[in-house]
Amino acid sequence: MTIPDGEIIRRSLEQRAAFAELYDRHERTVYRYAARRLGVAHADDIASETFLVAFTRREDFRGENARPWLLGIATKLIQRHTRLEARAWRGMLASDLARVDVDHFDAVNARIDAQNTARRLGKAMARLPAGDRDTILLHTFGELDYEGIASALDVPVGTVRSRLNRARRKLRAAIAPALGREREEDHGRDLAPASNAG
């Protein structure tokens, strides 16, 4: 039977070493969340700092599931890195483009379109209010449900719902031009090459 996070944290108040079990249980989740938001270069630092903050504030923890609490701490730490985060979103896929084989023009075009879409998405992410951005990234990268996000950010569930709705609407609008172009190109292609055979 798995010991609840809350019990581990309460035990760590008397036996500090018990906190290591919480670290072992959730470190990969916090690391992945930080890596997806800031890149692997900062993920170790964010994960380490998250658990340091959690350890120093463990007396304040209430509940049994520590994952939303830890991701909330990580989110606050990531907010200090917003400029780096915006740069990372805008630079997404650049390393892939550097390895493109120029003899495969369709693949090159697809990757350029993907880079443009990623750049548009990155700019839209950077323009989102911090609360909306944190909400959608906790949902997407932290894989938290509405209640978990509400707990992580210390806001009502209704606020989470409206933030997610608003963020999704803005992000869809940002990539809509690229999706429209893709549909136009598909409609313009000759889909029946066999008719040219003589």
N, C-alpha and C positions, 0 to 999 in steps of 0.2 A: 504494500500500500504506500502510495506516494505521500510524503509529508507536505502539507500545504505551505506555501511561501510564508504566510503570516506566522506560522509556528516557528519556522526557521529564523525569521527576523526576531521574534520574541526571545527565542533561545539565545540568539547572538548578543542580546543585551547583557547576559550573564557570561556567556562563553563566546568571546569575540571570534574565535576561529570557526564557529558554526556558520558565519556569513559566507564562507568560501563555498558552501553548498548552493547558496543562492547565485553566486557568481557562476559556478559550473553549470547551473541550470539555464541561465538567461544570457550569458555573455555572447553567444553566437547570434542570438536574436538582436541584441543591441548593436553588435558589430555590423551585421548585415544592414540594419536600418541606417546606421551612420555611413556605411560605405555607399549605399545607394543614393544618399543625399549629398555627400561631400566627396566621394571617391575614397579609395582604399588608403590614400596617403594620410588622411585624417581620421580614419575609422578607429584605429587602435587608440589614439589619444582620446577620442570622444568616449569610446567604450570604457577605458580605464577611468576617466574622470567621472563618468556616470556612476560607476560603482563606488568611487571614493565619496561622491556626494551622497549617494544612497546610504553608505555605511555611516557617515557622520549624521545623517538625518533619520536613521532607522527608528528612533523613538517616536517619530511622527507618523509612521506608517500605520494605516488602519485598513483592515481587509485581509483577504487570503491570497489573492492573485497579484503578484508584484509586477507582472509584465507591463500593464498600462502605466504604473507609477514610474518604472525604470525608463520606459520610452518617453514619458513626459519630461523626465530629467534630461534625457538625451536631446530632446527637442529644444529645450531651453539652452542647452550648451551649443547646439547647432546654430541657434539664432545669432550667436556671436560670430559665426562664420558665413553670414548671408552673402557677403560680397564674393567669397570663394565659391559658394553654392551657385550663385547666378552665373559665374564664369564657367563652372563645370557643366551646367545645363546647356549653355550656348556652345560649348566646345564638344558636346557629345557627338560621337561618330567621326570626329576629325582623324583619329588614329586609323580607323578603318579605311578612310578615303586615301590615306597616304600609301596604302598597299594595293590599290586598285590596279588591275591589269587592263591597260588602255586598249587592248585588242578586243575586249568584250564590251562593246558600246552600250548594249541594253543594260548590262549589269552596272556600268558606270552611271548611266542616266538614273537608274533606280536608286543607286547610292547617293547621288547628288540630290535627288528628290527627297530621300530620307534625311539627308543632312539639312536641307532647307526646312523640312518639317520639324526636325529636332531643334533647329535654331529658333524657329517660330514658337515652338512649344516652350523652349527655354526662356525666351523673352517674356512670354505670357506668364510663366511661372514666377519670374523675377518681379513682374508687375503686380502679382496678386498680393493682397494684404497679408501680412505675416500669419495671422490667424487662419486664413483660408488655405494658405500654402501648407502650414503645419498640419492642418486637418486632413487635406487630401493625401499628403505624404505619409501620415500615420496610417491612413486607411490603405493606401497602395503598398507602401514599403514595410510598414510596421504590421500590416495585416490585422489591424484592430477593428472590431465592430464599433457601432455608434457609441455604445456604453463605454467601451474601452477608451475610445478617443475622448469622450467627455471626462472620464476619470483622469486620463493623462494630462489634459489641458485645463482641468478644473473648471469646466463650463457645462451648462445644461445640455441634455441630449438634443433638444430643439435647436440650439445654436449649432451643434455639429451638423444636423440635417441641413440647415439653411446654408452653412458655410460650404458643405460638400456640393450642394445644388448649384450655388453661385460659382464655385471654382470650376466644376465640370462644364458649366455653360460657357464660361470665359475661355477655357482651354479648347473646347470644341470649336468655338468661333475662331480661335487663333489658327487652327489647322484646317479649317473648312476650305480656304482657297486652294490648298494643295490637293485635298480630296476631290474637289471639283475638277481640277486639271486632269487628274488621273482618270476620272470617269470620261471626260471628253476624249482623251487619247484612246481609251479602250473602245469607244464607239466609232472612232475614225479608222480603226484597223480593218484590214481585209481578213475576215474570219473564215473565208472559204477559198483557200488557195487551190483546192482541187479543181475548181471551175476553170483555171487557167491552163490546165493540162489539155493537150490537143489530141 
